[in-house]
Amino acid sequence: MKNFALDLLMDLYDNELAYSRELYGESGWFDDVSAFLCYNANKALMNLGYEALFPAEMAAVNPAILAALSPNADENHDFFSGSGSSYVIGKMEETADDDWDF
Protein backbone atom coordinates (compact mmCIF):
# COMPACT_ATOMS: atom_id res chain seq x y z
CA MET A 1 0.00 0.00 0.00
CA LYS A 2 2.85 2.39 0.79
CA ASN A 3 4.39 1.88 -2.66
CA PHE A 4 1.01 2.54 -4.28
CA ALA A 5 0.59 5.74 -2.24
CA LEU A 6 4.09 6.97 -3.10
CA ASP A 7 3.71 6.16 -6.80
CA LEU A 8 0.37 7.94 -6.97
CA LEU A 9 1.71 10.89 -5.01
CA MET A 10 4.66 11.29 -7.38
CA ASP A 11 2.39 11.08 -10.44
CA LEU A 12 0.15 13.77 -8.96
CA TYR A 13 3.11 15.88 -7.85
CA ASP A 14 4.76 15.75 -11.29
CA ASN A 15 1.47 16.72 -12.93
CA GLU A 16 0.84 19.60 -10.52
CA LEU A 17 4.42 20.83 -10.82
CA ALA A 18 4.19 20.96 -14.63
CA TYR A 19 0.79 22.65 -14.49
CA SER A 20 1.96 25.15 -11.87
CA ARG A 21 5.02 25.98 -13.96
CA GLU A 22 2.72 26.84 -16.87
CA LEU A 23 0.47 28.97 -14.67
CA TYR A 24 2.99 30.70 -12.43
CA GLY A 25 6.32 30.39 -14.25
CA GLU A 26 6.42 33.98 -15.49
CA SER A 27 4.77 35.54 -12.45
CA GLY A 28 7.63 34.98 -10.01
CA TRP A 29 5.35 32.89 -7.79
CA PHE A 30 6.47 29.47 -8.96
CA ASP A 31 8.92 28.93 -6.08
CA ASP A 32 6.18 29.64 -3.52
CA VAL A 33 3.76 27.38 -5.37
CA SER A 34 6.24 24.51 -5.67
CA ALA A 35 7.04 24.74 -1.95
CA PHE A 36 3.31 24.58 -1.22
CA LEU A 37 3.01 21.47 -3.42
CA CYS A 38 5.76 19.76 -1.41
CA TYR A 39 4.13 20.86 1.84
CA ASN A 40 0.75 19.43 0.77
CA ALA A 41 2.34 16.20 -0.44
CA ASN A 42 4.09 15.76 2.90
CA LYS A 43 0.86 16.49 4.79
CA ALA A 44 -1.02 13.92 2.69
CA LEU A 45 1.60 11.26 3.40
CA MET A 46 1.65 12.05 7.12
CA ASN A 47 -2.17 11.86 7.21
CA LEU A 48 -1.80 8.33 5.84
CA GLY A 49 0.73 7.48 8.55
CA TYR A 50 3.83 7.68 6.34
CA GLU A 51 6.97 9.77 6.67
CA ALA A 52 7.27 13.06 4.80
CA LEU A 53 8.91 12.62 1.41
CA PHE A 54 10.22 16.11 0.73
CA PRO A 55 12.87 17.71 2.96
CA ALA A 56 11.79 20.64 5.12
CA GLU A 57 13.66 23.18 3.00
CA MET A 58 11.68 22.14 -0.10
CA ALA A 59 8.39 22.34 1.81
CA ALA A 60 9.08 25.67 3.52
CA VAL A 61 5.91 27.57 2.64
CA ASN A 62 5.84 31.35 2.68
CA PRO A 63 4.35 32.30 6.09
CA ALA A 64 1.95 34.74 4.41
CA ILE A 65 0.41 31.84 2.49
CA LEU A 66 0.02 29.72 5.62
CA ALA A 67 -1.50 32.67 7.51
CA ALA A 68 -4.08 33.07 4.76
CA LEU A 69 -5.03 29.41 5.20
CA SER A 70 -5.23 29.54 8.99
CA PRO A 71 -8.71 28.99 10.44
CA ASN A 72 -7.93 31.89 12.78
CA ALA A 73 -7.30 34.33 9.91
CA ASP A 74 -10.50 36.38 9.82
CA GLU A 75 -9.84 38.08 6.52
CA ASN A 76 -10.31 35.04 4.30
CA HIS A 77 -12.69 32.21 3.67
CA ASP A 78 -11.88 28.92 1.96
CA PHE A 79 -15.20 27.38 0.96
CA PHE A 80 -13.92 23.84 0.46
CA SER A 81 -12.04 23.43 3.73
CA GLY A 82 -14.30 25.67 5.79
CA SER A 83 -11.32 27.78 6.90
CA GLY A 84 -12.15 31.37 7.64
CA SER A 85 -14.32 33.47 9.84
CA SER A 86 -17.65 32.10 8.71
CA TYR A 87 -19.29 29.24 6.91
CA VAL A 88 -22.40 29.46 4.80
CA ILE A 89 -24.29 26.26 4.10
CA GLY A 90 -25.01 25.94 0.41
CA LYS A 91 -28.43 25.19 -1.01
CA MET A 92 -28.97 21.93 -2.86
CA GLU A 93 -30.39 21.95 -6.34
CA GLU A 94 -31.40 18.81 -8.22
CA THR A 95 -29.68 18.33 -11.56
CA ALA A 96 -30.60 16.29 -14.59
CA ASP A 97 -28.34 14.63 -17.13
CA ASP A 98 -29.07 17.31 -19.75
CA ASP A 99 -27.75 20.00 -17.36
CA TRP A 100 -24.30 18.74 -18.30
CA ASP A 101 -24.72 18.93 -22.09
CA PHE A 102 -22.57 21.92 -22.98
C-alpha positions as CSV (number, residue, x, y, z in Angstrom):
1,M,0.0,0.0,0.0
2,K,2.8,2.4,0.8
3,N,4.4,1.9,-2.7
4,F,1.0,2.5,-4.3
5,A,0.6,5.7,-2.2
6,L,4.1,7.0,-3.1
7,D,3.7,6.2,-6.8
8,L,0.4,7.9,-7.0
9,L,1.7,10.9,-5.0
10,M,4.7,11.3,-7.4
11,D,2.4,11.1,-10.4
12,L,0.1,13.8,-9.0
13,Y,3.1,15.9,-7.9
14,D,4.8,15.8,-11.3
15,N,1.5,16.7,-12.9
16,E,0.8,19.6,-10.5
17,L,4.4,20.8,-10.8
18,A,4.2,21.0,-14.6
19,Y,0.8,22.6,-14.5
20,S,2.0,25.1,-11.9
21,R,5.0,26.0,-14.0
22,E,2.7,26.8,-16.9
23,L,0.5,29.0,-14.7
24,Y,3.0,30.7,-12.4
25,G,6.3,30.4,-14.3
26,E,6.4,34.0,-15.5
27,S,4.8,35.5,-12.4
28,G,7.6,35.0,-10.0
29,W,5.3,32.9,-7.8
30,F,6.5,29.5,-9.0
31,D,8.9,28.9,-6.1
32,D,6.2,29.6,-3.5
33,V,3.8,27.4,-5.4
34,S,6.2,24.5,-5.7
35,A,7.0,24.7,-1.9
36,F,3.3,24.6,-1.2
37,L,3.0,21.5,-3.4
38,C,5.8,19.8,-1.4
39,Y,4.1,20.9,1.8
40,N,0.8,19.4,0.8
41,A,2.3,16.2,-0.4
42,N,4.1,15.8,2.9
43,K,0.9,16.5,4.8
44,A,-1.0,13.9,2.7
45,L,1.6,11.3,3.4
46,M,1.6,12.0,7.1
47,N,-2.2,11.9,7.2
48,L,-1.8,8.3,5.8
49,G,0.7,7.5,8.6
50,Y,3.8,7.7,6.3
51,E,7.0,9.8,6.7
52,A,7.3,13.1,4.8
53,L,8.9,12.6,1.4
54,F,10.2,16.1,0.7
55,P,12.9,17.7,3.0
56,A,11.8,20.6,5.1
57,E,13.7,23.2,3.0
58,M,11.7,22.1,-0.1
59,A,8.4,22.3,1.8
60,A,9.1,25.7,3.5
61,V,5.9,27.6,2.6
62,N,5.8,31.3,2.7
63,P,4.4,32.3,6.1
64,A,2.0,34.7,4.4
65,I,0.4,31.8,2.5
66,L,0.0,29.7,5.6
67,A,-1.5,32.7,7.5
68,A,-4.1,33.1,4.8
69,L,-5.0,29.4,5.2
70,S,-5.2,29.5,9.0
71,P,-8.7,29.0,10.4
72,N,-7.9,31.9,12.8
73,A,-7.3,34.3,9.9
74,D,-10.5,36.4,9.8
75,E,-9.8,38.1,6.5
76,N,-10.3,35.0,4.3
77,H,-12.7,32.2,3.7
78,D,-11.9,28.9,2.0
79,F,-15.2,27.4,1.0
80,F,-13.9,23.8,0.5
81,S,-12.0,23.4,3.7
82,G,-14.3,25.7,5.8
83,S,-11.3,27.8,6.9
84,G,-12.1,31.4,7.6
85,S,-14.3,33.5,9.8
86,S,-17.7,32.1,8.7
87,Y,-19.3,29.2,6.9
88,V,-22.4,29.5,4.8
89,I,-24.3,26.3,4.1
90,G,-25.0,25.9,0.4
91,K,-28.4,25.2,-1.0
92,M,-29.0,21.9,-2.9
93,E,-30.4,21.9,-6.3
94,E,-31.4,18.8,-8.2
95,T,-29.7,18.3,-11.6
96,A,-30.6,16.3,-14.6
97,D,-28.3,14.6,-17.1
98,D,-29.1,17.3,-19.7
99,D,-27.8,20.0,-17.4
100,W,-24.3,18.7,-18.3
101,D,-24.7,18.9,-22.1
102,F,-22.6,21.9,-23.0
